[in-house]
Amino acid sequence: MSIWFRWTPFAILPVFSFCLSTLTLLLSIRNRNNSGAKEFMALSFGMTLYNFGYFWEMVSVRDQDIIFWDNFQFLGPDIMVVSLPLLVMRILNLDKFVKPITMVFFALVPAAVEYSVWFGKPEWIRPSYFFDESAPWRALVYEYGPWMNVYVYNFLGVFSICLLGLLVGAIFQRGFSRIRSSIILIGLCIPFFTQIMTIGKFMPFVHSKLDIFPVAASISCLIWLYGLFYFRILDLIPLARDRVFEWIEDVVFVLNRENSILDCNQAALDLLKARRLYGDAKLSEFLPDLTEVLDQSSAEEKNKAVWRCAKSHCHFDVSIKPLGEFNSSYRIVTLRDMTERVLAEQKISERRDILQSILDSTKILFLVLDGEGRLILLNKACLEITGYELSQLEGRSFWEQVLFPKDKERVMRVFRQRFGPKRFPHRTNIRLKRQDEKSRYTTWEHKEVRDGKGNLLYVISTGADVTGLEEAEGRIHTLQTANEEISSKSSIIEEQKKELEKTLQNLRQTQAKLIQTSKLADLGQLAAGIAHEINNPIGAIQAAGHNILSYLGRIREGIRSHLEALCTLTPLEWDLFEKFIHLGIGSREMTIGLERRRLLSQIKEEMIESGVLFPEETAELFVDHGIVSRWKEFLPLLTLSKTRELLPFFLDLLGPEQSVGTIRTAVERSSKIVYALRSFAHFESSHRKRPFSLKDNVDTVLTLYQNLFKHGVEVSTDLTEVPSLLGFPDDLMHLWTNLIMNSVQAMNYKGKLAIRGKLSSEREVLVSVEDNGPGILSDVKGKVFDAFFTTKAPGEGSGLGLDIAKRIVEKHEGRIWFESEPGKTVFYVALPYQPA
């Protein structure tokens, strides 16, 4: 009976290497769904085949068996040569190059070698060979044939290129990607150099005829097993964490106690203006002011701070997270850009300061209460009449501080019972208590600001000090009583008459002061309207900011679940999603009511016919985001389950863009109101005419009083044909204000107002202000421009508006007249045209 098997102790080496490579193969199979796992599986399988064949070559005795198993060993390195370049591409994040054509390219030479080994002539591989019987096993020794040389050079070339690529990845990649590149690189270097030693016949181990590849493979497998168990180099979680670390928009630093930068993301490199970090890079070398902020926070044991970058003039929220205890040696520092928020707050603060300055410049009393009756804004006149400082009143209930005890309960009850759920009185009289316990009589007009549910948010009140009027009424009462008592005494009637005439004269002077006070109250109403107009865009900004936070929260929650699907998107699908977001940002196709339901039903039927997944939900998403007319351009995304599931995620990316557009519109709206108010408040002390635009002059007045128009007045203007001219623009704004307000009040704040202007043939500018009110009665037409004449109810008008308008026109050497009939009243102003 012939012997075919002979044991040798040297066979332990391939057996040990076979076990380790098999364990590596099993772990790669366990992680087969992760990036690079399939290629690593093929690499481990090739190494396992090589060790298996080498074991049977060492223990075989018959010549044909030894040659068979030596041929069998070619399978392992050829599989490694094909799989290794694909694995390196995965590790270097070059997945887009892993294509079937790439696999075929790398498999050409190994396939040719395998054909030569199994089906070619023997001399192609071994021109001559013999068996060395001096070794502890029958060692096959042979000369290299031409295809054997092709096999060797292809193996060394492919391994050299792959090792060079892994070296580049170990140097230039960061975080988990660098660790994975380094572990694969170290594991490949050992069998690569042992193969060079085998080919060069330099084998310093144990026996000169021993192939030391199993020893090298064992060491490589031990290194890879360490990476699989400790660093989890094939696990998706570290890879996903590293990708998120790179893609996050916030700046992230990992620092030690000496503020050396151990790691950072791409946003941090952009802030440092560096392509990569070399050696022991100190944060103080790049951002010394940030280092001071971190040191101060560490000393005060704070994990939050604010930092302004001196280089970029950007503002950041700084978050410091120790790894472990607060005094840990390692910290994660996160910087979030809040420059836009800071600039927006600065603009809002500037506008508030402007409004406060305007309010402080007037003698009218102005205050704002919140829904609980607490004082949140007072002007200088209010503080002067009460005698308190702002710090003593701000944030407190006004009835607790500035009212007498017997008035407190009444005012508090009115506020809580009537100001809250109901409409509060338009006008009230209140006796204020000064800090010195003296009293002042005041009269107030109120304006409420409520939310969409009718809840009271603010009460804006403007008032006047009428203490003198109260005293005057008391004196009148006294004189009337005295007149009755002495009416029977004819001898002193004349003397009492003179005294009464003197008192009436004082009353007229008081009345004139009250007229001025009424005008200031009108200014207060203007300021209250402006405050309301500015509050609307501020509310829009606040709502948009809340929406942005909501969208970002959903993005952070969804990116982990959608990451794998995002990585599988084709370039065409990415382009369609990018086009989808850009179209949504610029879309204006928003519909409501019946039109929305009709459009939704139509698109839903079209989507069902086109085979769209979840047509009802998809149709509502496209209509809600204004992407209606061009939805069919994205049909490839709506018919595949993978891309359809990503649609809500990309809509969340679209949401912040649309909210930013809302914020931009609100800021522009506020800027326009503040600009108009500044123009209205600017007065020219010079008596010389200066150039101005009639259209801008009138638009400023319309902007300031638009709060009175938007609920029932339809305003139209035609002033574009009037060129710039010389005049007194500040006075003319008061002229237009008087004419426009008279028309609006005559129409009871509902109707049509038309303002037109043209350059007439007489070289003068003719401006008309027309309304469709009830008209001016014929018996009062001749008194319209008389001072103190008014058709309004007592207390609602001073009768000076048209008198002032006439004086302004005369100052310009112009003319003013009117035409009136029921349903149409037109005031004409003719100004001399002097080119600017």
C-alpha positions in Angstrom: 0.0 0.0 0.0 1.5 3.4 -1.1 1.9 6.2 1.5 0.4 9.6 0.5 0.6 11.5 3.8 3.6 12.3 6.0 3.3 14.6 9.0 6.0 17.3 9.7 6.1 19.7 12.6 6.6 22.6 10.2 3.0 22.0 9.0 1.9 23.7 12.3 2.6 27.1 10.6 0.1 26.9 7.7 -2.5 25.3 10.1 -2.1 28.2 12.6 -2.3 30.8 9.7 -5.3 28.9 8.2 -7.2 29.2 11.6 -6.4 32.9 11.9 -7.4 33.7 8.3 -10.6 31.7 8.7 -11.5 33.7 11.8 -10.8 36.9 9.9 -13.0 35.6 7.0 -15.9 34.8 9.4 -15.8 38.3 11.0 -15.8 39.9 7.5 -18.9 37.8 6.7 -20.5 39.0 9.8 -20.1 42.6 8.7 -20.7 41.8 5.0 -23.3 44.7 4.6 -20.8 47.4 5.4 -18.5 49.4 3.1 -15.4 47.4 2.1 -16.5 44.2 3.9 -17.0 42.1 0.7 -13.6 43.1 -0.6 -12.0 42.3 2.8 -13.9 39.0 2.8 -12.3 38.1 -0.6 -8.8 39.1 0.6 -9.2 36.8 3.7 -10.6 34.0 1.6 -7.6 34.2 -0.7 -5.2 34.0 2.2 -7.2 31.1 3.6 -6.9 29.2 0.3 -3.1 29.8 0.2 -2.6 28.4 3.7 -4.8 25.4 3.0 -2.9 24.5 -0.2 0.5 25.0 1.4 -0.5 22.6 4.3 -1.4 19.8 1.9 1.8 20.4 -0.2 3.9 20.0 2.9 2.3 16.8 4.1 1.8 15.2 0.7 4.3 12.5 -0.5 3.3 11.7 -4.1 4.8 13.9 -6.8 1.5 14.6 -8.6 -0.2 15.6 -5.2 2.6 18.0 -4.4 2.4 19.7 -7.8 -1.4 19.8 -7.6 -1.4 21.6 -4.2 1.4 23.9 -5.4 -0.9 24.9 -8.3 -3.8 25.2 -6.0 -1.9 27.9 -4.0 -2.0 30.2 -7.0 -5.7 30.7 -6.4 -5.2 32.5 -3.1 -2.8 35.3 -4.3 -4.8 35.8 -7.5 -7.9 36.4 -5.5 -6.0 38.8 -3.3 -4.6 40.7 -6.3 -8.2 41.2 -7.6 -9.8 42.1 -4.3 -7.1 44.3 -2.8 -7.3 47.3 -5.2 -11.1 47.3 -4.8 -10.7 47.2 -0.9 -8.2 50.1 -1.1 -10.7 52.2 -3.2 -13.4 51.6 -0.5 -11.0 52.6 2.3 -10.0 55.8 0.4 -13.7 56.7 -0.1 -13.3 56.2 -3.9 -16.5 54.0 -4.1 -17.5 55.6 -7.4 -14.5 53.8 -9.1 -15.6 50.3 -7.9 -17.4 49.3 -11.1 -17.7 46.0 -13.0 -15.3 47.2 -15.6 -12.7 47.9 -12.8 -13.1 44.4 -11.5 -12.7 42.9 -15.0 -9.5 45.0 -15.5 -7.8 43.8 -12.3 -8.9 40.2 -13.0 -7.4 39.9 -16.5 -3.8 39.0 -15.5 -4.9 36.6 -12.6 -7.3 34.9 -14.9 -4.6 34.4 -17.5 -2.2 33.0 -14.9 -4.9 30.6 -13.6 -5.5 29.4 -17.2 -1.7 28.8 -17.7 -1.5 27.0 -14.4 -4.3 24.5 -15.0 -4.6 24.3 -18.8 -1.3 25.6 -20.2 2.0 23.8 -20.8 3.9 22.9 -17.6 7.0 24.8 -18.8 5.0 28.1 -18.8 5.2 27.9 -15.0 8.0 25.4 -14.2 10.6 24.8 -17.0 12.4 22.5 -14.6 11.8 21.2 -11.1 13.0 18.6 -8.6 12.1 17.5 -5.1 14.5 18.2 -2.3 14.6 15.1 -0.1 17.0 16.8 2.5 14.2 18.9 3.9 11.8 17.5 6.7 9.2 17.3 3.9 9.5 16.8 0.1 10.2 20.4 -0.9 9.3 21.3 -4.5 12.1 23.4 -6.0 11.6 24.8 -9.6 12.8 27.4 -12.0 10.4 30.3 -12.8 8.7 30.1 -16.2 7.4 33.2 -18.2 3.9 33.1 -16.7 5.4 32.6 -13.3 7.3 35.9 -13.8 4.1 37.6 -15.0 2.3 36.4 -11.8 5.2 37.7 -9.6 5.5 41.1 -11.2 1.7 41.6 -11.3 1.5 40.6 -7.6 4.3 43.0 -6.6 3.0 45.8 -8.8 -0.6 45.7 -7.6 0.6 45.4 -3.9 3.0 48.3 -4.4 0.3 50.6 -5.8 -2.2 49.6 -3.0 0.4 50.1 -0.3 1.1 53.6 -1.6 -2.6 54.5 -1.7 -3.1 53.3 1.9 0.0 55.3 3.0 -1.6 58.4 1.5 -4.9 57.6 3.3 -3.1 57.1 6.6 -1.4 60.5 6.3 -4.2 62.7 4.9 -7.4 61.1 6.2 -8.7 61.9 9.7 -10.4 60.0 12.5 -11.7 56.5 11.9 -10.8 56.5 8.2 -7.1 57.1 9.1 -7.2 54.3 11.7 -8.7 51.9 9.1 -6.1 52.8 6.4 -3.3 52.4 8.9 -4.3 48.9 10.1 -4.8 47.5 6.6 -1.5 49.1 5.6 0.5 47.5 8.4 -1.2 44.1 7.8 -0.3 44.2 4.1 3.3 45.3 4.5 4.3 42.1 6.2 3.2 39.5 3.5 4.4 41.9 0.8 8.0 42.1 2.1 8.0 38.3 2.9 7.0 37.6 -0.7 9.9 39.8 -1.8 12.2 37.8 0.5 10.8 34.5 -0.9 11.3 35.6 -4.5 14.8 36.8 -3.7 15.5 33.5 -2.0 16.4 35.3 1.3 14.7 33.3 4.0 16.2 33.8 7.5 13.6 31.7 9.3 13.9 28.2 10.6 14.6 26.3 7.4 15.9 27.5 4.0 13.2 25.6 2.1 10.3 26.9 4.2 7.8 29.4 2.6 7.5 32.1 5.2 4.2 33.5 3.8 2.1 31.6 6.4 4.1 33.2 9.2 3.6 36.6 7.6 -0.1 35.9 7.0 -0.5 34.9 10.7 1.0 38.2 11.8 -1.2 40.1 9.4 -4.3 38.3 10.6 -3.4 39.0 14.2 -3.1 42.7 13.3 -6.5 42.7 11.4 -8.2 40.8 14.2 -7.0 43.4 16.6 -8.5 46.1 14.3 -11.7 44.1 14.0 -12.2 43.6 17.7 -10.8 46.8 19.1 -11.2 49.5 16.4 -14.1 47.7 14.6 -12.6 48.7 11.2 -15.5 47.0 9.3 -18.3 48.3 11.5 -20.7 50.8 10.0 -21.1 52.8 13.2 -17.6 54.3 13.5 -17.6 55.0 9.7 -21.0 56.8 9.9 -19.8 58.7 13.0 -16.7 59.8 11.1 -18.7 60.9 8.1 -21.1 62.9 10.3 -18.1 64.4 12.1 -16.8 65.6 8.7 -20.2 66.8 7.3 -21.5 68.7 10.3 -21.6 72.5 9.7 -20.6 73.4 13.3 -16.8 73.8 14.0 -15.6 70.9 16.1 -12.2 70.6 17.9 -10.9 67.8 20.0 -8.3 69.3 22.4 -6.1 68.1 25.2 -5.3 70.0 28.4 -2.5 71.9 26.7 -5.0 73.0 23.9 -3.2 70.9 21.3 -5.6 70.0 18.4 -5.9 66.2 18.4 -8.6 66.2 15.8 -11.0 68.5 14.0 -13.6 68.5 11.2 -13.6 70.2 7.8 -15.5 73.2 9.1 -12.7 73.7 11.7 -10.0 73.5 9.0 -11.9 76.2 7.0 -12.0 78.4 10.1 -8.2 77.9 10.6 -7.7 78.5 6.9 -5.5 75.3 6.8 -5.7 72.3 4.5 -4.5 69.9 7.2 -2.8 70.0 10.6 0.8 69.0 11.0 2.4 67.5 14.2 1.5 68.9 17.6 -0.6 71.9 16.4 -1.6 74.3 19.1 -4.9 76.2 19.0 -3.2 79.3 20.2 -1.1 79.4 17.0 -4.2 79.9 15.0 -6.8 81.4 17.3 -5.2 82.9 20.4 -8.4 84.8 21.5 -10.4 81.6 21.4 -7.7 79.9 23.6 -8.2 82.7 26.2 -12.0 82.1 26.2 -11.5 78.4 26.7 -9.0 78.9 29.5 -11.3 81.3 31.3 -14.2 78.9 30.9 -12.1 76.1 32.3 -11.0 78.2 35.3 -14.7 79.2 36.0 -15.9 75.6 35.3 -18.3 76.8 32.6 -19.3 74.7 29.6 -20.8 77.6 27.6 -19.2 80.8 26.3 -19.5 83.4 23.5 -16.5 84.3 21.2 -16.1 86.9 18.5 -13.5 85.9 15.9 -11.1 88.8 15.2 -10.1 87.5 11.8 -13.6 86.9 10.3 -15.6 89.3 12.6 -18.0 86.4 13.2 -19.8 85.5 16.4 -19.9 82.0 17.8 -21.6 80.1 20.6 -18.9 78.0 22.3 -19.8 74.6 23.8 -17.2 72.7 25.9 -17.8 69.0 26.6 -15.2 67.2 28.7 -14.6 63.5 28.0 -15.5 62.2 31.5 -15.1 64.5 34.5 -14.9 68.3 34.0 -11.2 68.3 34.8 -10.6 65.6 32.1 -7.5 65.9 29.9 -9.6 65.9 26.7 -12.3 68.2 25.6 -14.6 68.5 22.6 -15.1 72.2 21.7 -18.0 73.0 19.4 -18.4 76.5 17.7 -21.8 77.4 16.3 -22.0 80.5 14.0 -24.5 83.0 15.3 -23.4 86.0 13.3 -26.7 86.5 11.5 -28.6 86.3 14.8 -26.3 88.9 16.4 -26.6 91.3 13.5 -30.4 90.9 13.4 -30.5 91.6 17.2 -28.3 94.7 16.7 -30.6 96.0 14.0 -33.6 95.4 16.1 -31.9 97.1 19.1 -31.0 100.1 16.9 -34.6 100.4 15.7 -35.8 100.3 19.2 -33.3 103.0 20.2 -34.6 105.2 17.4 -38.2 104.6 18.4 -37.3 105.4 22.1 -35.5 108.6 21.0 -38.5 109.7 19.0 -40.8 109.0 22.0 -38.5 110.8 24.4 -38.4 113.9 22.2 -42.1 114.6 22.7 -44.0 115.9 25.7 -46.8 113.5 25.1 -47.2 110.7 27.7 -46.4 107.2 26.1 -46.4 103.8 27.8 -46.8 100.1 26.9 -48.3 97.4 29.1 -48.2 93.7 28.6 -51.2 91.4 28.9 -50.7 91.3 32.7 -50.6 95.0 33.2 -46.9 95.3 33.7 -45.0 98.3 32.4 -42.6 97.4 29.6 -42.0 100.8 27.9 -42.2 104.4 29.1 -41.0 107.6 27.5 -39.2 110.4 29.2 -42.4 112.5 29.6 -44.0 109.7 31.6 -41.0 109.4 34.0 -41.0 113.2 34.5 -44.7 113.4 35.4 -44.5 110.5 37.9 -41.1 111.5 39.3 -39.8 107.8 39.2 -36.8 106.4 37.5 -37.2 103.8 34.8 -35.7 101.0 37.0 -38.4 101.7 39.6 -41.3 101.2 37.2 -40.1 98.8 34.5 -41.6 95.3 34.9 -44.1 96.3 37.6 -47.9 96.6 37.5 -48.7 100.2 37.0 -51.6 100.2 39.5 -49.2 99.1 42.2 -46.8 102.0 41.7 -48.5 105.1 40.3 -52.1 105.0 41.5 -53.7 106.0 44.8 -55.2 103.2 46.9 -58.8 104.2 46.2 -58.2 104.3 42.4 -56.1 101.1 42.4 -59.0 98.6 42.8 -61.1 100.3 40.1 -58.4 100.4 37.5 -57.1 96.9 38.2 -60.7 95.5 37.9 -61.3 97.3 34.6 -58.0 96.0 33.2 -58.5 92.4 34.2 -62.3 92.2 33.4 -62.5 94.4 30.3 -59.0 94.8 29.0 -58.5 91.0 28.9 -61.3 89.2 27.0 -63.2 92.3 25.8 -62.4 95.4 24.0 -61.2 98.0 26.5 -62.3 101.7 26.5 -60.8 103.9 23.9 -60.3 106.8 26.3 -59.9 106.9 30.1 -59.1 109.5 32.8 -56.7 108.5 35.6 -55.3 110.4 38.6 -51.6 109.5 38.9 -49.7 109.4 42.1 -46.2 110.9 41.9 -43.3 109.7 43.9 -43.7 112.7 46.2 -47.3 111.7 46.9 -48.7 114.5 44.8 -51.4 113.9 42.2 -51.6 114.6 38.5 -54.7 114.4 36.4 -54.2 112.6 33.0 -56.3 111.6 30.1 -55.3 108.6 28.0 -56.1 106.9 24.6 -55.5 103.2 24.3 -54.8 100.8 21.5 -54.9 97.0 22.0 -52.6 94.4 20.4 -54.0 90.9 20.4 -52.8 87.5 19.0 -54.8 85.3 16.6 -56.8 83.8 19.4 -58.0 87.2 20.7 -55.7 87.1 23.8 -54.4 90.5 24.9 -50.7 90.9 24.3 -50.0 94.6 24.7 -51.8 97.9 25.6 -50.3 100.9 23.9 -51.4 104.1 25.6 -50.8 107.8 24.8 -51.9 110.5 27.2 -51.6 114.1 28.3 -51.3 116.0 31.6 -54.7 117.8 32.1 -54.0 119.0 35.7 -54.4 122.6 34.6 -57.7 121.9 32.9 -59.1 120.3 36.1 -58.1 123.3 38.1 -59.6 125.6 35.5 -62.9 123.7 35.7 -62.9 124.0 39.4 -62.4 127.8 39.1 -65.3 128.0 36.6 -67.5 126.2 39.1 -66.5 128.7 41.8 -67.1 131.7 39.7 -70.5 130.4 38.6 -71.5 130.0 42.2 -70.3 133.4 43.2 -72.1 135.0 40.2 -75.4 133.5 41.4 -74.8 134.8 44.9 -74.1 138.4 43.9 -76.5 138.6 40.9 -78.8 140.5 43.2 -76.1 143.1 44.0 -76.1 145.3 40.9 -73.4 147.5 42.3 -70.7 144.9 41.9 -72.0 143.2 38.7 -69.6 145.1 36.4 -66.6 144.2 38.6 -67.5 140.5 38.6 -68.1 140.7 34.8 -64.5 141.9 34.2 -63.2 139.2 36.4 -65.2 136.6 34.5 -63.9 137.9 31.1 -60.4 137.6 32.4 -61.0 134.0 33.5 -62.5 133.2 30.0 -59.3 134.6 28.4 -57.3 132.2 30.6 -59.5 129.4 29.5 -58.9 130.2 25.8 -55.1 130.0 26.5 -55.7 126.7 28.2 -57.7 125.6 25.2 -54.8 126.5 22.9 -52.5 124.4 25.0 -55.0 121.5 24.9 -55.0 121.8 21.1 -51.2 121.4 21.0 -51.6 118.4 23.4 -54.1 116.9 21.0 -51.7 117.2 18.2 -49.0 115.4 20.2 -51.6 112.7 21.0 -52.0 112.2 17.2 -48.2 111.8 17.1 -48.5 109.2 19.8 -51.1 107.3 17.8 -48.7 107.4 14.9 -45.9 105.9 17.0 -48.2 103.2 18.3 -49.2 102.2 14.8 -45.5 102.1 13.8 -44.7 99.9 16.8 -47.5 97.6 15.7 -46.1 97.5 12.2 -42.6 96.7 13.4 -44.0 94.0 15.7 -45.5 92.0 12.8 -42.2 91.4 11.0 -40.5 90.6 14.3 -43.2 88.0 14.9 -42.6 86.6 11.4 -38.8 86.4 12.2 -39.5 84.6 15.5 -41.8 82.1 13.8 -39.3 81.5 10.9 -36.5 80.9 13.5 -38.7 78.4 15.3 -39.4 76.6 12.0 -35.7 76.5 11.1 -34.9 74.9 14.5 -37.7 72.4 13.9 -36.4 71.5 10.4 -32.8 71.2 11.7 -34.0 68.9 14.5 -35.8 66.6 12.0 -32.6 66.6 9.9 -30.4 65.6 12.8 -32.9 62.8 13.7 -33.2 61.6 10.1 -29.7 61.7 8.8 -28.6 58.5 10.6 -31.6 56.5 9.4 -31.2 57.9 5.8 -27.4 57.8 5.6 -27.2 54.4 3.9 -29.8 55.3 1.4 -28.1 58.7 0.7 -24.8 56.9 0.0 -26.5 54.7 -2.7 -27.9 57.7 -4.7 -26.7 57.9 -8.3 -25.3 61.2 -9.7 -28.6 61.6 -11.7 -30.7 61.2 -8.5 -28.5 63.7 -6.6 -28.9 66.2 -9.5 -32.7 65.8 -9.4 -32.8 66.3 -5.7 -30.6 69.4 -6.0 -32.8 70.7 -8.7 -35.9 70.0 -6.5 -34.5 72.1 -3.6 -33.5 75.0 -5.9 -37.0 75.0 -7.5 -38.6 74.9 -4.1 -36.5 77.9 -2.8 -37.6 80.2 -5.7 -41.2 78.9 -6.0 -44.1 81.3 -5.7 -46.9 78.7 -6.6 -48.7 78.9 -3.3 -52.5 78.2 -3.4 -55.2 78.1 -0.7 -58.9 77.3 -0.4 -60.9 75.9 -3.3 -58.1 76.4 -5.8 -55.8 74.3 -3.6 -58.3 71.4 -3.4 -58.9 71.5 -7.2 -55.1 71.5 -7.9 -54.5 68.8 -5.4 -57.1 66.5 -6.9 -55.7 67.1 -10.4 -52.1 66.3 -9.5 -53.2 63.3 -7.5 -54.9 61.8 -10.5 -51.8 62.5 -12.7 -49.5 60.9 -10.2 -51.7 57.8 -10.0 -51.6 57.4 -13.8 -47.8 57.9 -13.7 -47.2 55.2 -11.1 -46.0 57.5 -8.3 -45.6 55.8 -4.9 -48.0 57.1 -2.2 -49.7 59.5 -4.7 -52.0 61.2 -2.1 -49.2 62.1 0.3 -46.8 63.0 -2.5 -49.3 65.4 -4.1 -49.9 67.2 -0.8 -46.1 67.6 -0.3 -45.6 69.2 -3.8 -48.6 71.5 -3.4 -47.6 72.6 0.1 -44.1 73.5 -1.0 -45.2 75.3 -4.2 -43.7 72.8 -6.7 -46.8 72.2 -8.8 -46.3 73.0 -12.5 -43.0 71.1 -12.9 -43.6 68.1 -10.7 -43.2 65.7 -13.6 -39.5 66.6 -13.9 -39.0 64.6 -10.7 -41.0 61.5 -11.7 -37.8 59.2 -11.6 -37.6 60.0 -7.8 -41.2 59.3 -7.1 -41.5 55.9 -8.7 -38.6 54.2 -6.8 -39.1 53.2 -3.2 -35.5 54.2 -2.2 -35.7 57.8 -3.5 -39.4 58.3 -2.5 -38.5 57.5 1.1 -35.8 60.3 1.0 -38.3 62.9 -0.3 -39.4 64.1 3.3 -35.7 64.3 4.3 -34.9 66.7 1.4 -38.1 68.7 2.0 -36.7 69.3 5.6 -33.5 70.6 3.9 -35.8 72.9 1.8 -37.6 74.2 4.8 -34.8 76.3 6.4 -34.2 78.0 3.0 -37.8 79.1 2.7 -37.8 80.3 6.3 -34.6 82.3 5.6 -36.6 84.0 2.7 -39.3 84.8 5.2 -36.8 86.4 7.6 -35.2 88.4 4.7 -38.7 89.8 3.7 -39.5 90.7 7.3 -36.2 92.5 7.8 -36.7 94.5 4.6 -40.2 95.4 5.7 -38.9 96.7 9.1 -36.1 98.6 7.4 -38.5 100.4 5.0 -40.7 101.5 7.9 -37.8 102.8 10.0 -36.3 104.6 7.0 -39.7 106.3 6.3 -40.0 107.3 10.0 -36.5 108.8 10.0 -37.3 110.7 6.8 -40.6 112.0 8.4 -38.8 113.0 11.7 -36.0 115.0 9.9 -36.6 118.7 9.9 -34.6 121.3 7.9 -33.8 124.4 9.8 -32.5 126.3 6.7 -34.9 128.6 4.8 -33.3 127.7 1.5 -35.1 125.4 -0.9 -33.4 122.1 -1.6 -34.0 119.4 -4.3 -36.4 116.5 -3.6 -38.5 113.8 -5.2 -42.2 114.4 -5.0 -42.9 110.7 -5.3 -40.5 109.8 -2.4 -42.0 112.7 -0.4 -45.6 111.3 -0.7 -44.5 107.6 -0.3 -42.9 108.5 3.0 -46.3 109.7 4.4 -48.2 106.7 3.0 -45.7 104.3 4.5 -46.0 105.9 8.0 -49.8 105.9 7.9 -50.4 102.6 6.1 -51.7 101.0 9.3 -54.8 103.2 8.9 -55.3 102.3 5.2 -54.9 98.5 5.2 -58.3 97.7 6.7 -60.5 99.6 4.2 -58.8 102.3 2.2 -57.7 101.6 -1.3 -54.8 103.9 -2.2 -53.5 104.6 -5.7 -50.7 107.0 -6.8 -49.5 108.3 -10.1 -46.4 110.6 -9.5 -43.8 109.0 -11.8 -44.0 111.7 -14.4 -43.0 114.6 -12.0 -39.3 115.3 -12.1 -37.2 116.4 -9.1 -37.7 120.0 -8.1 -36.7 122.6 -5.4 -38.8 123.1 -2.3 -39.2 122.5 1.4 -39.8 118.8 1.6 -40.2 118.6 5.3 -43.1 121.2 5.2 -44.6 119.4 2.2 -44.8 116.1 4.1 -47.0 117.9 6.7 -49.1 119.3 3.8 -49.7 115.8 2.4 -50.3 114.4 5.9 -53.1 117.0 6.5 -54.8 116.4 3.1 -54.5 112.6 3.2 -55.8 112.3 6.9 -58.7 114.7 6.1 -59.7 112.5 3.2 -59.4 109.2 5.1 -61.4 110.5 8.1 -64.0 112.0 5.8 -64.5 108.4 4.2 -64.6 107.0 7.8 -61.5 104.9 7.0 -63.2 103.0 4.1 -63.1 104.1 0.5 -60.8 105.0 -2.4 -58.0 107.5 -2.2 -56.2 108.7 -5.4 -53.1 110.9 -5.5 -51.9 112.2 -8.9 -49.3 114.6 -10.0 -48.1 116.1 -13.3 -46.1 119.0 -14.7 -48.6 121.4 -16.3 -48.0 123.7 -19.2 -47.8 126.7 -16.9 -44.5 125.4 -15.5 -46.0 124.4 -12.3 -46.5 121.0 -10.6 -50.2 120.2 -10.1 -51.0 117.6 -7.4 -54.5 116.3 -6.6 -55.8 114.3 -3.6 -59.2 112.7 -4.4 -61.5 110.7 -2.2 -65.0 109.2 -2.6 -66.3 110.5 0.7 -69.6 112.3 1.3 -68.2 115.6 0.2 -68.2 119.1 1.8 -71.5 120.8 2.5 -72.0 123.9 0.4 -72.7 126.1 3.5 -69.2 125.5 4.9 -67.1 125.6 1.7 -66.1 129.1 2.3 -64.8 128.4 5.9 -62.7 125.3 5.1 -59.4 127.1 5.2 -60.2 129.3 8.2 -58.2 128.7 11.4 -60.0 126.7 14.1 -62.9 125.8 11.9 -63.7 122.1 11.9 -66.7 119.9 11.1 -65.5 117.1 13.4 -66.9 116.3 16.9 -65.5 118.2 19.9 -62.1 116.8 20.9 -61.4 115.1 17.5 -60.0 118.0 15.6 -58.3 121.4 16.2 -59.5 123.1 12.9 -55.8 124.0 12.1 -55.0 121.3 9.5 -56.1 123.1 6.3 -55.0 126.4 7.6 -51.5 125.0 8.1 -51.7 123.4 4.6 -52.6 126.8 3.1 -49.7 128.5 4.8 -47.2 125.8 3.6 -48.5 126.3 0.0 -48.2 130.1 0.3 -44.6 129.6 1.6 -43.9 127.9 -1.8 -45.7 130.8 -3.6 -48.3 128.3 -4.9 -52.1 127.8 -4.9 -54.5 125.4 -3.1 -58.2 124.9 -3.8 -60.8 122.2 -3.9 -63.8 120.8 -5.7 -66.4 118.8 -3.9 -69.7 117.0 -4.5 -71.4 114.0 -2.9 -69.1 110.9 -3.6 -66.1 113.0 -4.8 -63.9 115.6 -3.2 -60.6 116.7 -4.8 -58.0 119.1 -3.3 -55.6 120.6 -5.7 -52.1 122.0 -4.9 -50.2 123.9 -7.6 -46.4 124.5 -6.8 -44.0 126.5 -9.0 -41.7 124.2 -10.8 -38.0 124.9 -10.2 -35.7 122.2 -11.7 -33.4 120.6 -9.1 
